[in-house]
Amino acid sequence: MAVRANISKGYIWRPGLIGLAALIFSGWFLYDGMVKYPLQKEQFEAHQKVYQEHPDPTEAGRIWEELAREKGWPTTNPTQKTDKDIFTQKLLAGICAPIGLGFLFVFLTSLGKWVEADEQGLKAKGGKETDYESITSVDKSRWQSKGIAVVYYQSNGKSDQITLDDWKFEREPTKRIMQAIEERTGFGMDDAPADTDDEEDDGETPRDVTPE
């Protein structure tokens, strides 16, 4: 009987939300650096010029209000912004954009992922497939601590691998797939078993989400 572990709902939305948030912040910073801050800088410099050319505060205030209304600016004292402030906003936009795109790439490429074990062997979305006889080793060094195991196999004379991850994939089916591999190949049987809970948590245990 085939056992399929689909991508975990607890995992899939994290990179999507992080990527979306990073792109929103990038747009916000870019707007400040390209539009808002340069305008505030222009307003502040015009305000300073008026008060420098007209020592009388009352006269300067009147002239500033007339100039502000003419240009459609607020008549209140403008906020000071410098070239450094503008550069900082553009820099932050440039930092957030690739981060957001990276996380969205992880989200999009993870949609619909699955890994499956049946009587013949192991397969995963994307065309990776192997029978049990072609499996050469199983790396369970991170299985107990992080629920990650790497299955190595030979395909058409080349080495390949399928990664099991009980946080990215549904936890209980992933454990059953690992058990099927152990029973049919003997690999990993001597390794310490992963920690198990009485209740299924569907892969909700928090971990760092890093674009691959």
VEXVEXKOL-926592 format. One record per atom (N, C-alpha, C): residue number from 0; atom name; x, y, z; residue in one letter. Coordinates in pm, 1 decimal. Layout:
// VEXVEXKOL-926592
   num   atomo          u          v          w   residuo
   NUM      CA          X          Y          Z         A
...
END
This chain:
// VEXVEXKOL-926592
   num   atomo          u          v          w   residuo
     0       N       84.9     -119.9        0.0         M
     0      CA        0.0        0.0        0.0         M
     0       C       88.2      124.5        0.0         M
     1       N       59.4      216.5      -90.6         A
     1      CA      140.3      337.7     -101.7         A
     1       C      113.2      432.8       14.5         A
     2       N      220.1      497.8       58.4         V
     2      CA      210.5      601.7      163.0         V
     2       C      264.4      730.3      104.0         V
     3       N      182.1      833.4       98.2         R
     3      CA      224.8      961.3       41.5         R
     3       C      225.1     1069.9      149.3         R
     4       N      333.6     1145.7      154.0         A
     4      CA      343.8     1261.6      242.7         A
     4       C      341.2     1387.3      157.1         A
     5       N      234.7     1463.9      167.7         N
     5      CA      223.4     1589.2       93.5         N
     5       C      295.2     1701.3      168.1         N
     6       N      316.2     1811.5       99.2         I
     6      CA      380.7     1925.3      162.4         I
     6       C      295.7     1971.3      280.8         I
     7       N      359.6     2003.6      391.8         S
     7      CA      287.9     2039.9      514.3         S
     7       C      230.6     2180.9      505.6         S
     8       N      104.5     2195.2      542.1         K
     8      CA       42.3     2327.6      544.8         K
     8       C      110.8     2417.8      647.5         K
     9       N      161.7     2356.4      754.5         G
     9      CA      231.0     2435.3      855.7         G
     9       C      360.7     2494.7      805.2         G
    10       N      418.0     2432.7      701.0         Y
    10      CA      543.4     2483.3      644.2         Y
    10       C      521.1     2577.4      527.0         Y
    11       N      430.4     2539.7      436.9         I
    11      CA      422.6     2603.6      306.2         I
    11       C      390.2     2752.0      314.0         I
    12       N      307.5     2794.7      412.0         W
    12      CA      266.8     2934.2      414.5         W
    12       C      371.2     3026.3      475.5         W
    13       N      465.3     2971.7      552.0         R
    13      CA      565.9     3057.5      614.9         R
    13       C      652.0     3131.5      512.9         R
    14       N      717.1     3061.6      417.8         P
    14      CA      796.5     3135.6      320.9         P
    14       C      713.8     3228.8      233.8         P
    15       N      588.8     3190.5      205.7         G
    15      CA      502.1     3277.4      126.8         G
    15       C      472.9     3408.3      197.4         G
    16       N      437.4     3399.8      324.7         L
    16      CA      405.2     3520.5      400.7         L
    16       C      528.6     3607.0      424.1         L
    17       N      641.5     3541.9      453.6         I
    17      CA      765.2     3617.6      474.6         I
    17       C      806.0     3688.1      345.4         I
    18       N      797.1     3617.2      233.4         G
    18      CA      833.0     3677.4      105.9         G
    18       C      743.8     3794.4       70.6         G
    19       N      613.4     3779.5       92.3         L
    19      CA      519.4     3887.5       63.2         L
    19       C      546.7     4008.6      150.9         L
    20       N      570.8     3984.2      280.8         A
    20      CA      598.6     4094.9      372.7         A
    20       C      726.3     4168.7      333.1         A
    21       N      830.0     4093.2      294.8         A
    21      CA      956.6     4155.7      256.0         A
    21       C      939.3     4241.6      131.5         A
    22       N      858.7     4196.5       36.1         L
    22      CA      836.2     4275.1      -85.2         L
    22       C      752.5     4399.4      -56.1         L
    23       N      658.2     4388.7       36.1         I
    23      CA      580.0     4506.3       75.2         I
    23       C      670.8     4611.1      139.3         I
    24       N      757.7     4567.6      229.9         F
    24      CA      851.4     4660.6      292.0         F
    24       C      945.3     4720.5      187.6         F
    25       N      988.8     4638.9       91.7         S
    25      CA     1075.8     4689.4      -12.6         S
    25       C     1007.1     4800.8      -91.9         S
    26       N      880.8     4781.4     -126.5         G
    26      CA      805.6     4884.0     -198.0         G
    26       C      787.6     5009.9     -115.5         G
    27       N      763.8     4990.2       14.0         W
    27      CA      747.0     5103.3      105.5         W
    27       C      875.6     5185.0      113.0         W
    28       N      988.6     5116.8      134.0         F
    28      CA     1117.1     5186.4      140.2         F
    28       C     1149.3     5255.4        7.6         F
    29       N     1117.3     5188.8     -103.8         L
    29      CA     1147.0     5246.3     -234.2         L
    29       C     1064.4     5372.8     -258.0         L
    30       N      938.6     5370.8     -217.7         Y
    30      CA      854.1     5490.2     -231.4         Y
    30       C      910.7     5605.5     -149.0         Y
    31       N      952.8     5575.6      -25.1         D
    31      CA     1011.2     5679.7       58.2         D
    31       C     1137.9     5736.9       -5.7         D
    32       N     1222.4     5647.4      -57.2         G
    32      CA     1349.9     5691.7     -113.2         G
    32       C     1337.5     5762.1     -247.2         G
    33       N     1234.0     5728.0     -325.3         M
    33      CA     1219.3     5784.8     -459.2         M
    33       C     1121.4     5902.2     -464.6         M
    34       N     1024.5     5905.1     -373.5         V
    34      CA      918.3     6005.8     -382.4         V
    34       C      907.0     6090.2     -255.4         V
    35       N      874.8     6024.2     -143.7         K
    35      CA      841.0     6098.4      -23.1         K
    35       C      958.4     6178.5       33.1         K
    36       N     1071.9     6112.4       53.9         Y
    36      CA     1185.8     6180.4      115.5         Y
    36       C     1243.7     6290.7       27.2         Y
    37       N     1260.3     6270.4     -105.5         P
    37      CA     1307.7     6380.6     -189.3         P
    37       C     1215.3     6502.0     -184.9         P
    38       N     1083.6     6478.4     -179.5         L
    38      CA      989.6     6589.2     -170.1         L
    38       C     1003.9     6661.6      -37.0         L
    39       N     1016.7     6586.1       71.5         Q
    39      CA     1035.7     6648.2      202.4         Q
    39       C     1166.4     6725.9      207.9         Q
    40       N     1270.1     6675.1      142.4         K
    40      CA     1398.5     6746.5      135.3         K
    40       C     1382.8     6878.8       60.5         K
    41       N     1310.4     6875.1      -51.7         E
    41      CA     1285.5     6996.3     -129.3         E
    41       C     1206.8     7098.4      -47.3         E
    42       N     1105.4     7052.0       24.1         Q
    42      CA     1023.9     7141.3      105.5         Q
    42       C     1105.8     7203.7      218.3         Q
    43       N     1188.5     7122.8      283.5         F
    43      CA     1270.2     7173.0      393.6         F
    43       C     1370.0     7276.7      343.7         F
    44       N     1433.6     7250.1      231.0         E
    44      CA     1532.3     7343.8      177.8         E
    44       C     1465.6     7475.1      135.5         E
    45       N     1344.1     7466.6       77.6         A
    45      CA     1271.7     7588.3       40.1         A
    45       C     1232.6     7667.8      164.2         A
    46       N     1191.5     7598.4      268.3         H
    46      CA     1153.6     7663.0      394.5         H
    46       C     1273.9     7734.0      455.4         H
    47       N     1388.6     7666.4      456.0         Q
    47      CA     1510.2     7725.5      510.8         Q
    47       C     1551.5     7849.1      431.7         Q
    48       N     1539.4     7844.3      300.9         K
    48      CA     1578.2     7956.1      215.6         K
    48       C     1492.0     8078.3      242.0         K
    49       N     1361.2     8055.2      257.8         V
    49      CA     1269.2     8167.1      285.7         V
    49       C     1307.3     8236.0      415.5         V
    50       N     1334.7     8160.2      519.4         Y
    50      CA     1365.0     8219.5      650.4         Y
    50       C     1505.2     8279.6      654.4         Y
    51       N     1594.9     8232.6      567.6         Q
    51      CA     1727.4     8293.2      559.7         Q
    51       C     1723.6     8426.2      485.7         Q
    52       N     1636.3     8435.2      383.9         E
    52      CA     1627.7     8558.8      304.9         E
    52       C     1540.2     8663.4      369.7         E
    53       N     1457.5     8625.9      464.8         H
    53      CA     1367.0     8720.7      530.8         H
    53       C     1379.9     8704.8      682.3         H
    54       N     1465.5     8786.4      742.8         P
    54      CA     1491.2     8775.7      887.7         P
    54       C     1367.2     8795.5      974.8         P
    55       N     1270.6     8872.7      925.7         D
    55      CA     1149.2     8896.0     1004.3         D
    55       C     1065.2     8768.1     1003.2         D
    56       N     1048.1     8700.6     1119.7         P
    56      CA      973.1     8574.0     1124.2         P
    56       C      831.0     8586.3     1071.6         P
    57       N      765.7     8703.6     1098.7         T
    57      CA      628.1     8720.3     1053.5         T
    57       C      620.4     8725.7      901.5         T
    58       N      710.0     8803.6      842.2         E
    58      CA      712.7     8814.9      697.0         E
    58       C      752.8     8681.4      633.9         E
    59       N      852.6     8615.8      693.6         A
    59      CA      896.9     8487.8      640.3         A
    59       C      784.7     8384.2      646.3         A
    60       N      709.2     8386.3      756.1         G
    60      CA      598.2     8292.7      769.3         G
    60       C      492.1     8315.3      664.1         G
    61       N      463.1     8443.8      633.5         R
    61      CA      363.2     8475.4      532.0         R
    61       C      410.4     8429.6      393.7         R
    62       N      536.7     8459.5      364.6         I
    62      CA      590.1     8421.9      234.1         I
    62       C      593.2     8268.3      218.9         I
    63       N      630.8     8199.8      326.6         W
    63      CA      633.6     8052.9      321.2         W
    63       C      494.8     7994.1      296.5         W
    64       N      393.4     8047.9      362.8         E
    64      CA      257.4     7998.0      343.5         E
    64       C      211.2     8019.5      200.0         E
    65       N      245.9     8135.6      141.8         E
    65      CA      208.6     8162.7        2.5         E
    65       C      278.4     8064.6      -92.1         E
    66       N      408.7     8040.7      -67.9         L
    66      CA      483.3     7948.2     -151.3         L
    66       C      429.9     7805.7     -138.3         L
    67       N      400.2     7764.7      -14.5         A
    67      CA      351.1     7629.3       10.1         A
    67       C      216.3     7606.8      -58.6         A
    68       N      126.6     7706.3      -49.1         R
    68      CA       -4.0     7691.8     -113.7         R
    68       C       10.4     7687.4     -265.8         R
    69       N      102.8     7766.2     -317.9         E
    69      CA      124.9     7769.9     -462.0         E
    69       C      171.5     7633.5     -514.2         E
    70       N      254.3     7565.8     -438.2         K
    70      CA      308.9     7436.3     -479.5         K
    70       C      226.0     7318.1     -430.5         K
    71       N      121.6     7345.0     -351.5         G
    71      CA       39.7     7237.2     -299.3         G
    71       C      102.8     7164.3     -183.0         G
    72       N      192.9     7231.7     -109.1         W
    72      CA      259.4     7172.0        5.2         W
    72       C      185.6     7205.2      134.1         W
    73       N      206.0     7128.0      240.7         P
    73      CA      153.3     7167.1      372.7         P
    73       C      220.0     7297.1      417.8         P
    74       N      145.9     7380.0      486.0         T
    74      CA      200.7     7507.9      531.2         T
    74       C      274.5     7494.5      664.0         T
    75       N      267.6     7378.7      725.3         T
    75      CA      341.3     7355.6      850.0         T
    75       C      490.1     7342.7      820.4         T
    76       N      572.3     7352.1      926.3         N
    76      CA      716.7     7338.3      908.0         N
    76       C      749.2     7198.4      855.5         N
    77       N      821.3     7187.7      744.9         P
    77      CA      849.3     7055.7      684.5         P
    77       C      951.7     6976.5      764.2         P
    78       N      947.0     6843.8      747.0         T
    78      CA     1041.9     6753.4      811.4         T
    78       C     1174.0     6754.5      735.3         T
    79       N     1283.5     6759.6      807.5         Q
    79      CA     1414.8     6760.3      742.8         Q
    79       C     1453.0     6620.0      697.1         Q
    80       N     1488.5     6607.9      569.3         K
    80      CA     1540.4     6483.8      514.0         K
    80       C     1667.6     6515.7      437.6         K
    81       N     1766.7     6428.5      450.4         T
    81      CA     1895.8     6449.8      386.9         T
    81       C     1919.9     6346.8      277.6         T
    82       N     2028.2     6367.8      201.6         D
    82      CA     2065.2     6269.2       99.2         D
    82       C     2094.3     6133.3      162.8         D
    83       N     2148.6     6136.5      284.8         K
    83      CA     2176.4     6011.3      355.6         K
    83       C     2047.1     5936.3      386.8         K
    84       N     1943.4     6010.1      429.0         D
    84      CA     1813.8     5946.8      457.1         D
    84       C     1756.9     5881.9      330.7         D
    85       N     1768.2     5952.8      218.9         I
    85      CA     1716.3     5901.2       92.0         I
    85       C     1792.7     5775.9       50.1         I
    86       N     1925.0     5779.2       61.7         F
    86      CA     2006.7     5663.8       25.5         F
    86       C     1974.1     5543.0      113.5         F
    87       N     1953.0     5568.6      242.8         T
    87      CA     1921.4     5459.1      335.5         T
    87       C     1792.7     5388.2      295.7         T
    88       N     1690.2     5464.3      257.1         Q
    88      CA     1563.7     5403.3      216.5         Q
    88       C     1581.0     5319.5       90.2         Q
    89       N     1658.7     5369.5       -4.6         K
    89      CA     1683.3     5293.7     -127.0         K
    89       C     1762.5     5165.9      -97.0         K
    90       N     1858.6     5177.3       -3.8         L
    90      CA     1938.4     5060.3       34.4         L
    90       C     1851.3     4953.6       99.1         L
    91       N     1761.8     4995.8      188.5         L
    91      CA     1672.3     4900.9      254.7         L
    91       C     1580.1     4832.8      152.8         L
    92       N     1534.6     4910.3       54.1         A
    92      CA     1451.1     4852.1      -51.3         A
    92       C     1529.0     4746.4     -128.2         A
    93       N     1656.9     4775.3     -155.9         G
    93      CA     1740.3     4680.9     -227.7         G
    93       C     1772.2     4555.6     -149.2         G
    94       N     1774.6     4566.7      -16.3         I
    94      CA     1799.8     4449.8       68.3         I
    94       C     1674.9     4362.0       78.9         I
    95       N     1559.4     4426.3       97.0         C
    95      CA     1435.7     4350.5      118.0         C
    95       C     1386.7     4279.6       -8.0         C
    96       N     1409.7     4340.5     -124.3         A
    96      CA     1355.8     4283.7     -248.2         A
    96       C     1408.6     4143.3     -277.9         A
    97       N     1540.9     4120.4     -278.8         P
    97      CA     1587.9     3983.4     -306.8         P
    97       C     1549.3     3883.6     -198.7         P
    98       N     1541.6     3930.2      -73.7         I
    98      CA     1497.0     3840.8       33.4         I
    98       C     1353.6     3796.0        7.0         I
    99       N     1268.5     3892.2      -26.0         G
    99      CA     1129.4     3858.3      -55.2         G
    99       C     1115.5     3766.1     -174.1         G
   100       N     1192.0     3792.5     -280.6         L
   100      CA     1186.0     3707.1     -398.9         L
   100       C     1236.2     3566.8     -368.2         L
   101       N     1338.6     3557.3     -283.2         G
   101      CA     1391.2     3426.3     -246.0         G
   101       C     1288.7     3342.0     -172.6         G
   102       N     1221.1     3403.0      -75.2         F
   102      CA     1119.7     3328.8        0.2         F
   102       C      999.3     3293.9      -88.1         F
   103       N      961.0     3384.1     -178.6         L
   103      CA      850.4     3352.7     -268.4         L
   103       C      887.6     3240.4     -364.1         L
   104       N     1014.9     3234.3     -404.1         F
   104      CA     1060.9     3124.6     -488.8         F
   104       C     1046.5     2991.2     -415.4         F
   105       N     1086.0     2989.1     -287.3         V
   105      CA     1070.4     2867.8     -206.8         V
   105       C      922.9     2829.2     -197.9         V
   106       N      837.4     2927.9     -176.0         F
   106      CA      693.8     2902.7     -165.0         F
   106       C      638.4     2843.0     -294.1         F
   107       N      669.4     2905.6     -407.4         L
   107      CA      613.9     2861.8     -534.8         L
   107       C      666.0     2724.2     -575.6         L
   108       N      795.6     2700.6     -553.0         T
   108      CA      852.3     2571.2     -591.6         T
   108       C      812.7     2458.9     -496.1         T
   109       N      760.6     2494.0     -379.0         S
   109      CA      717.7     2392.0     -282.6         S
   109       C      571.6     2352.3     -299.5         S
   110       N      495.2     2432.6     -372.1         L
   110      CA      353.1     2402.3     -390.5         L
   110       C      335.3     2266.0     -457.5         L
   111       N      253.2     2183.0     -397.3         G
   111      CA      221.1     2053.9     -456.5         G
   111       C      328.6     1947.8     -441.3         G
   112       N      434.2     1975.6     -366.1         K
   112      CA      539.1     1875.0     -348.6         K
   112       C      487.5     1756.1     -267.7         K
   113       N      542.6     1638.1     -294.9         W
   113      CA      507.9     1517.8     -220.2         W
   113       C      620.3     1416.6     -234.1         W
   114       N      620.8     1322.2     -142.8         V
   114      CA      711.8     1207.6     -150.2         V
   114       C      629.9     1084.2     -114.3         V
   115       N      656.7      972.2     -182.1         E
   115      CA      570.5      854.8     -167.1         E
   115       C      654.0      727.3     -166.5         E
   116       N      610.1      633.4      -85.1         A
   116      CA      670.8      499.6      -82.0         A
   116       C      561.7      396.0     -107.8         A
   117       N      592.9      296.8     -192.3         D
   117      CA      499.7      187.0     -215.6         D
   117       C      576.2       55.4     -209.2         D
   118       N      518.5      -51.3     -259.7         E
   118      CA      583.6     -182.4     -252.0         E
   118       C      710.5     -190.1     -336.8         E
   119       N      718.6     -109.5     -442.3         Q
   119      CA      833.5     -116.5     -532.3         Q
   119       C      949.4      -24.8     -490.5         Q
   120       N      917.7       92.7     -437.3         G
   120      CA     1025.0      184.9     -403.4         G
   120       C      975.3      321.1     -360.3         G
   121       N     1059.4      419.8     -386.3         L
   121      CA     1036.9      555.6     -338.1         L
   121       C     1031.2      650.1     -457.1         L
   122       N      941.4      748.5     -451.6         K
   122      CA      933.0      847.4     -557.6         K
   122       C      893.2      983.5     -499.1         K
   123       N      922.4     1088.6     -574.9         A
   123      CA      889.5     1224.2     -530.5         A
   123       C      845.0     1305.5     -650.7         A
   124       N      770.2     1412.1     -626.4         K
   124      CA      727.1     1498.2     -735.0         K
   124       C      849.5     1556.2     -805.5         K
   125       N      842.3     1562.9     -936.7         G
   125      CA      954.8     1613.8    -1012.9         G
   125       C     1026.4     1506.3    -1090.5         G
   126       N      982.9     1381.5    -1074.2         G
   126      CA     1039.8     1274.1    -1153.3         G
   126       C     1141.9     1187.9    -1082.9         G
   127       N     1179.7     1221.7     -959.2         K
   127      CA     1275.3     1136.5     -888.2         K
   127       C     1207.0     1008.3     -844.4         K
   128       N     1274.4      894.7     -869.9         E
   128      CA     1213.7      764.9     -838.9         E
   128       C     1322.3      659.5     -828.1         E
   129       N     1305.6      567.8     -734.4         T
   129      CA     1400.5      458.5     -719.3         T
   129       C     1332.3      337.1     -658.8         T
   130       N     1379.5      218.5     -696.3         D
   130      CA     1333.3       99.2     -625.8         D
   130       C     1422.7       79.8     -503.6         D
   131       N     1380.8       -7.0     -414.3         Y
   131      CA     1454.6      -24.8     -289.0         Y
   131       C     1593.3      -83.6     -313.9         Y
   132       N     1607.4     -165.6     -416.7         E
   132      CA     1736.5     -228.7     -445.0         E
   132       C     1842.2     -127.2     -489.0         E
   133       N     1796.8      -14.7     -544.6         S
   133      CA     1890.9       86.8     -594.8         S
   133       C     1933.3      186.6     -487.2         S
   134       N     1871.8      177.3     -368.5         I
   134      CA     1910.7      267.0     -259.3         I
   134       C     2045.8      221.4     -205.3         I
   135       N     2140.9      314.1     -200.3         T
   135      CA     2277.6      280.2     -158.8         T
   135       C     2306.5      315.5      -13.6         T
   136       N     2237.5      417.2       39.9         S
   136      CA     2258.0      454.9      179.8         S
   136       C     2149.1      551.4      223.2         S
   137       N     2135.6      565.3      354.6         V
   137      CA     2039.9      659.6      411.5         V
   137       C     2110.6      737.6      522.1         V
   138       N     2116.0      868.3      507.2         D
   138      CA     2178.8      954.8      607.7         D
   138       C     2072.0     1000.7      706.3         D
   139       N     2076.3      943.4      827.4         K
   139      CA     1979.9      980.7      931.4         K
   139       C     2045.7     1061.3     1044.2         K
   140       N     2156.8     1126.2     1014.7         S
   140      CA     2228.1     1199.9     1119.1         S
   140       C     2145.0     1314.4     1176.8         S
   141       N     2047.5     1365.2     1099.3         R
   141      CA     1962.0     1474.0     1148.3         R
   141       C     1818.0     1428.4     1172.9         R
   142       N     1795.6     1298.8     1163.5         W
   142      CA     1658.3     1248.1     1177.7         W
   142       C     1605.8     1264.7     1319.1         W
   143       N     1686.7     1235.2     1417.8         Q
   143      CA     1640.5     1243.2     1556.2         Q
   143       C     1619.5     1387.3     1600.2         Q
   144       N     1709.6     1476.7     1561.9         S
   144      CA     1700.5     1614.9     1609.1         S
   144       C     1608.9     1702.4     1524.0         S
   145       N     1606.9     1677.7     1390.9         K
   145      CA     1531.5     1766.1     1302.7         K
   145       C     1432.9     1693.4     1211.5         K
   146       N     1430.1     1561.0     1218.0         G
   146      CA     1336.9     1488.2     1132.5         G
   146       C     1374.8     1490.9      985.9         G
   147       N     1505.4     1501.4      956.4         I
   147      CA     1553.2     1506.8      818.5         I
   147       C     1638.2     1383.5      789.5         I
   148       N     1609.2     1318.2      680.0         A
   148      CA     1688.7     1203.6      634.6         A
   148       C     1708.2     1214.9      483.8         A
   149       N     1826.6     1178.3      436.6         V
   149      CA     1857.8     1185.5      294.3         V
   149       C     1877.4     1043.4      241.5         V
   150       N     1798.3     1007.0      142.4         V
   150      CA     1804.2      873.9       82.4         V
   150       C     1886.0      882.8      -47.3         V
   151       N     1998.0      813.0      -53.1         Y
   151      CA     2084.6      813.1     -171.4         Y
   151       C     2057.6      687.2     -253.4         Y
   152       N     2057.7      704.4     -385.3         Y
   152      CA     2032.3      589.3     -472.8         Y
   152       C     2102.9      608.2     -606.8         Y
   153       N     2111.7      501.1     -682.3         Q
   153      CA     2171.5      502.6     -814.6         Q
   153       C     2060.8      499.3     -920.0         Q
   154       N     2071.6      588.6    -1017.0         S
   154      CA     1974.0      592.5    -1126.0         S
   154       C     2047.2      613.4    -1257.9         S
   155       N     2038.2      515.2    -1346.8         N
   155      CA     2105.9      521.6    -1476.5         N
   155       C     2255.6      548.6    -1462.0         N
   156       N     2315.3      484.0    -1363.9         G
   156      CA     2457.8      497.2    -1342.0         G
   156       C     2500.5      623.3    -1270.3         G
   157       N     2405.2      706.2    -1227.2         K
   157      CA     2437.6      830.2    -1157.5         K
   157       C     2376.6      830.2    -1017.8         K
   158       N     2445.2      897.9     -926.5         S
   158      CA     2394.8      908.9     -789.8         S
   158       C     2290.9     1020.5     -781.6         S
   159       N     2186.6      997.4     -704.8         D
   159      CA     2083.4     1099.2     -681.3         D
   159       C     2032.4     1082.4     -539.8         D
   160       N     1944.5     1167.9     -498.9         Q
   160      CA     1894.9     1161.3     -361.1         Q
   160       C     1753.3     1214.7     -350.7         Q
   161       N     1682.5     1167.0     -250.0         I
   161      CA     1550.8     1217.5     -212.9         I
   161       C     1555.9     1249.7      -64.5         I
   162       N     1514.9     1370.0      -30.0         T
   162      CA     1520.9     1414.8      109.2         T
   162       C     1384.8     1401.8      176.1         T
   163       N     1382.7     1337.9      290.0         L
   163      CA     1263.0     1331.4      373.6         L
   163       C     1277.4     1435.4      483.9         L
   164       N     1172.7     1512.6      505.7         D
   164      CA     1176.4     1617.4      608.3         D
   164       C     1038.1     1623.5      671.9         D
   165       N     1028.3     1581.7      797.9         D
   165      CA      895.7     1572.3      859.7         D
   165       C      841.0     1706.1      906.3         D
   166       N      908.9     1815.5      872.4         W
   166      CA      850.4     1948.2      893.6         W
   166       C      795.7     2002.9      762.2         W
   167       N      870.5     1982.3      653.5         K
   167      CA      823.9     2027.9      523.2         K
   167       C      710.7     1939.4      471.8         K
   168       N      717.9     1809.5      502.4         F
   168      CA      612.0     1717.3      461.1         F
   168       C      529.6     1675.8      582.6         F
   169       N      411.2     1623.0      555.9         E
   169      CA      325.0     1576.9      664.3         E
   169       C      401.0     1477.1      751.2         E
   170       N      395.7     1498.6      880.9         R
   170      CA      486.5     1428.5      970.9         R
   170       C      462.6     1277.5      978.7         R
   171       N      340.8     1235.1     1006.2         E
   171      CA      315.5     1092.8     1025.5         E
   171       C      341.5     1011.0      899.2         E
   172       N      294.6     1055.6      780.5         P
   172      CA      328.3      980.7      658.9         P
   172       C      478.4      976.4      632.5         P
   173       N      549.0     1083.7      664.0         T
   173      CA      694.0     1085.1      643.6         T
   173       C      761.3      980.0      731.4         T
   174       N      717.3      967.8      854.5         K
   174      CA      773.5      866.5      944.3         K
   174       C      744.4      725.4      892.4         K
   175       N      624.9      705.2      836.3         R
   175      CA      590.4      573.6      783.4         R
   175       C      673.7      541.3      658.7         R
   176       N      702.6      642.7      579.5         I
   176      CA      788.8      622.3      463.0         I
   176       C      928.6      582.7      508.5         I
   177       N      979.4      650.5      611.7         M
   177      CA     1111.5      617.7      664.3         M
   177       C     1113.3      475.6      717.1         M
   178       N     1007.0      435.3      783.0         Q
   178      CA      997.5      299.4      836.0         Q
   178       C      997.2      196.6      722.3         Q
   179       N      925.9      228.0      613.1         A
   179      CA      921.4      136.4      498.7         A
   179       C     1059.7      119.9      436.5         A
   180       N     1134.6      228.8      426.3         I
   180      CA     1270.0      222.9      370.8         I
   180       C     1359.7      136.4      459.5         I
   181       N     1350.0      157.1      589.9         E
   181      CA     1432.8       79.5      683.5         E
   181       C     1400.9      -69.4      674.3         E
   182       N     1272.5     -101.2      668.9         E
   182      CA     1232.2     -241.3      667.4         E
   182       C     1275.9     -312.2      539.9         E
   183       N     1276.9     -241.8      428.1         R
   183      CA     1306.3     -306.1      299.8         R
   183       C     1454.3     -299.2      260.9         R
   184       N     1529.9     -207.5      323.0         T
   184      CA     1671.7     -193.8      287.6         T
   184       C     1765.5     -225.6      403.0         T
   185       N     1716.1     -209.8      525.9         G
   185      CA     1801.9     -229.3      642.6         G
   185       C     1882.5     -106.0      677.5         G
   186       N     1885.3       -4.8      589.5         F
   186      CA     1958.1      117.8      618.8         F
   186       C     1887.5      197.7      727.9         F
   187       N     1964.8      244.4      824.7         G
   187      CA     1909.6      327.7      930.3         G
   187       C     1849.2      252.1     1045.7         G
   188       N     1846.1      116.7     1038.7         M
   188      CA     1783.5       38.3     1144.9         M
   188       C     1858.1       50.3     1276.8         M
   189       N     1989.1       74.9     1270.2         D
   189      CA     2068.1       84.6     1392.8         D
   189       C     2073.7      226.0     1448.6         D
   190       N     2016.1      323.9     1374.9         D
   190      CA     2017.6      461.9     1422.4         D
   190       C     1911.0      482.0     1526.6         D
   191       N     1933.4      581.7     1613.9         A
   191      CA     1834.7      613.8     1717.1         A
   191       C     1709.9      667.3     1651.2         A
   192       N     1591.7      623.7     1696.7         P
   192      CA     1468.3      670.7     1634.0         P
   192       C     1442.4      816.3     1666.3         P
   193       N     1365.9      878.8     1577.3         A
   193      CA     1329.9     1018.7     1602.1         A
   193       C     1235.8     1028.3     1719.7         A
   194       N     1238.5     1144.9     1788.7         D
   194      CA     1147.8     1168.7     1899.8         D
   194       C     1006.1     1167.2     1848.0         D
   195       N      918.5     1101.6     1919.4         T
   195      CA      778.3     1096.1     1879.2         T
   195       C      692.2     1150.9     1991.5         T
   196       N      575.4     1205.5     1951.2         D
   196      CA      478.5     1258.4     2046.9         D
   196       C      353.8     1172.5     2039.6         D
   197       N      276.5     1177.3     2145.8         D
   197      CA      152.4     1100.6     2147.9         D
   197       C       50.9     1159.8     2052.3         D
   198       N       60.9     1293.6     2028.5         E
   198      CA      -34.9     1359.4     1942.8         E
   198       C       33.0     1402.3     1815.1         E
   199       N      -34.1     1389.9     1702.0         E
   199      CA       19.3     1435.4     1574.4         E
   199       C       13.0     1586.5     1569.3         E
   200       N      123.6     1651.8     1529.7         D
   200      CA      122.9     1797.8     1523.8         D
   200       C      130.7     1849.8     1381.7         D
   201       N      124.2     1757.8     1280.4         D
   201      CA      118.5     1796.4     1140.4         D
   201       C      233.0     1885.7     1098.4         D
   202       N      349.1     1869.2     1162.2         G
   202      CA      465.8     1943.6     1117.1         G
   202       C      465.0     2088.7     1156.1         G
   203       N      403.8     2124.4     1267.4         E
   203      CA      393.7     2263.5     1307.5         E
   203       C      509.3     2310.4     1392.7         E
   204       N      606.5     2222.2     1424.2         T
   204      CA      718.3     2262.5     1507.9         T
   204       C      798.7     2371.7     1438.7         T
   205       N      820.3     2490.5     1505.0         P
   205      CA      887.6     2600.6     1437.4         P
   205       C     1032.4     2566.9     1406.6         P
   206       N     1076.5     2607.2     1286.0         R
   206      CA     1216.8     2603.1     1247.8         R
   206       C     1244.3     2723.8     1161.2         R
   207       N     1372.1     2751.7     1137.6         D
   207      CA     1408.5     2861.1     1048.5         D
   207       C     1365.0     2827.1      906.8         D
   208       N     1313.9     2924.5      837.6         V
   208      CA     1273.9     2906.5      699.2         V
   208       C     1377.6     2976.6      613.3         V
   209       N     1454.4     2903.4      540.3         T
   209      CA     1560.8     2961.4      461.6         T
   209       C     1544.9     2922.5      315.8         T
   210       N     1547.6     3021.1      229.5         P
   210      CA     1534.0     2987.0       89.6         P
   210       C     1640.6     2888.9       44.9         P
   211       N     1599.8     2785.6      -33.6         E
   211      CA     1695.2     2686.0      -82.5         E
   211       C     1746.0     2725.2     -220.6         E
END
